Each structure stands twice: as C-alpha cells, then as structure tokens.
Amino acid sequence: MLTNKGKYGIKAMIHLAGLDADETAQIAEIAQRNNISKKFLDAILLDLRNAGMLRSKKGPGGGYALAKPARAITVGAVIRALDGPIAPIECASQSAFRPCQDCDDIEACVVRSLMREARDAIAAVVDNTTIADLVSRAAAYKPEIDFAI
C-alpha cells in the first residue's frame, strides 16, 4: 500500500511541476496548499532532494524546485525513493528480495507468484506515468489552475 509519505511526495512533486522554470516554492506554501504537515513535508522533500529529483535554494527567494523536467520523473521513482520497493511482500521484490521464512520452495509458491504479478502490474503503471502526466490529469480536473510544465 502507498504510504502517506509516498502520497504526499507525489502531491508535492505535482505542485513543484506547476512552477515556472526559474521559480521555487517554500515548504510552508506546498504544505498549506496540499494539506500536509510542514514538518513531515520537510523530511519528504529532503529525501526527494537526496534522490536527485529536487533542488533547493537557500536564502531570500529560496525554496524547492524540480531538479529535472517533470516528464523525466516517473511516479515509480518517487514512490521507491520514499517508500522503498513497490512489491507487496519481500519475496516478490526485484530490488529487495528476501525469501519468506515459512516458504519451503519459493519457485512453487503461489502466493509469491500472485504478488509478483501484482508488483508487475503496479510497476507497469507507475513506471510509465510521469509527474508531467499527473499535472495534465490535474489540469483536466481543475482547468482554472494553470500548470506550467
């Protein structure tokens, strides 16, 4: 399940994708507009900056901005940066595989097989959806908001 950290990170990325190229947003503004705790958002944005998705600027006019174009950042990358692997259980993960202690034969395990299918289906969606795609969806729902991407 997507955690609040992952969900809020996606919302913050959509917010930042709506800025002009030379513009930054302060944490308080992002938090207020997206109904996110400022303290929690601070930790989320730091993780996204450490993952290379955001850049920050200190001082007057400072804040956060996307480090690369919104069309180059997938939702899957944001989720993995904040929540870790997408697989519902560790034995179905590609990046953090760990066999279950109660499983005698991982290759014959039908639960693992099903969870790998679920992981693949989720990954197919989030790895092929960019932040720019979500900005377009948001603009379709709220045409009065001008998102610059």
N, C-alpha and C positions, 0 to 999 in steps of 0.2 A: 504494500500500500504506500502511496506517496505520502510522505510526512508533511507537516505544516512547514517545516524548513524548506523542503523542495517546492511546495506550492508557492510560498512567499517569495522564494528566489525567482521562480518563473514570472510571478507578477511584477517583481522589481525590474527584471530584465525587459519586460514589455514596456514598463514605464520609461526606462532609460532609452529604449529603442525609439521612443516617440520624441526624443530631444533632437534639436538641430545639431549638426556635426561638431560645432565648437562649444556647445553648451554642456554644463554639468548640472546635476541635481544633488541637493543635500539630503542626508538621511532623513531628517525630520519631514521634509516635503514628501519623499517617497512613502514613508511610514504613514503619514496622515492621509494621503490620497488613496492608499491601498489598505487601510485599516490593519496595519501591522505594528506590533510593539517596536518602538525605536531601538531599544536595547537588543532585541532579538534580531532585528534587521541589520544592525551594526555587525553582528557576528556572521550573518549570512553573506553580506556584501564583502566582508574580509575574505571569506572562503572563496567567493567567486573571483575576487581580485587575485588571490593566490593561485587560482586555477588558470589565470591568464585571460579571463573573459571581461574583466573590468579594469579600468584605470582610475586612479584617484588623483585629485589635485588639492593641495593644502592651501590655506590662506583665503583672502577675500576672493569671492567668485569660485571658490573651491567646491568640491563635491565628487560625485562619481559619474562616469560615462562608460559606454561600451568600449572595450579595447579593440574590437574589430567589428565589421559590419554585422547587423542583425541577421542577414541572410547567411552568414558564415558560422552562426552559433546554433547548434541543434538543441532541442528541448532535452534530448537524451544526455547530452554533455552536461547540461545544467543539473539535471537530476543526479547523475553519477557524481558530480563534484560536491553536491550537498548531502545526498542520501546514500551514496555508495552504489553497489551493484543493483541492477533492476530485477534480477531473478527473485521470485518469491521465497525460495529456500536455497541454502548454500550449495547443495549438491547439484542444482540446476544452473549455477552461475558459471559464466565463461571466465570472468576475471578474478573471482574469489572462491573458486571451487573448494569445497570441503565435504568429504563423504559423511553421510549420517551415521551416527554410532550404532543405530539399530538396524542397519541395512547389511545384509549378507552378500548381495550381488547387485551393485549399482547399475550394471548394464541391463538387468532384467527387472528393475524396479519400475512399476507402472506409475507410481506417484511421481518419481523423478522425471519420467518420460512426459507426463502431463505438464509438470511445472516447467520443463524445458520448452514445450510448445507455447505455454503462456508467456514465458520470457521472450521467446522469439516473436510472438505477436505484438507484445508491448514494444519491444525494441524496433520492430518494423515501423511502428507509428512514430514513436518519439525520436528515433534517429533519422527520420525522413521529414520531420517537421522542424522548421527553424523559428527563431524568435520573430523574424520578419513575417512568417506565415501567421503567427499568433497576433501580431499587430494588425495584419489585414483582417483577420477574423474579428478582432475587437472593433475595428473601424466599421465593419459591416453591421455590428450590433449597436454601435453608438456613432452614427455618421457625423454628429455635431463635433466630435473630437478630431482634431487634425493631427494625425500621427505622421511624423517625418521619418522616413526610413531610407 
